[in-house]
Amino acid sequence: MNPPAPSQATSQESIGILISLVRSELVRTMEAELQASGVGLRFTQFLILKRLALLGPMSASELARAVELDGGAMTRQLDQLEGKGYLRRVPHAQDRRALRIELTEAGDVLWRQTNICNDIVLEAAQSALNPTERQQLQDYLGRVLKALRNKT
């Protein structure tokens, strides 16, 4: 039996496809906005800066989980961002074998600049929604995420 054609997809399949398409478009639009602003970052690098800015210093493995990267990919991203002077690896205060990743002053300045790009993209993405709908969308997506995380 053949899978249904895209126009015949069930509502459960369609929501998954729609979420995937929205994410892809957000990433593409964010990367275009970053490039237009003169920032030479990819979306994943932006996410790393964002997590560090909002959550503070953390281990590379904690950061990898926060942005959903595997260890090897995280190491490559950290090497690139550290090479540009946006973050640094510092010894952990309680465990001398461990390192913490933290933003440098230049990384914090870049985060503030890129956060403006993020605001522009998210505003554009929600421009067809009124304030109540925006809150409902955030609530619905949060509940879907929680349900999926509780399932596993």
Number of C-alpha atoms within 10 A of each C-alpha: 3 4 7 10 8 10 7 10 13 11 9 8 12 14 12 11 14 11 12 12 12 13 12 12 13 18 16 14 20 22 22 17 18 22 14 11 13 10 16 11 15 16 16 16 17 21 18 21 26 22 18 20 16 9 12 13 21 18 16 19 16 13 23 18 12 14 16 14 15 11 14 10 12 21 15 11 17 21 15 14 19 18 11 11 14 20 24 19 19 15 14 15 10 7 8 9 8 13 17 18 22 23 25 15 12 13 22 18 13 18 23 15 14 23 16 14 22 20 12 14 19 14 12 13 14 13 11 10 14 10 11 8 12 14 11 13 14 11 12 12 12 12 12 12 12 11 11 10 9 8 7 5
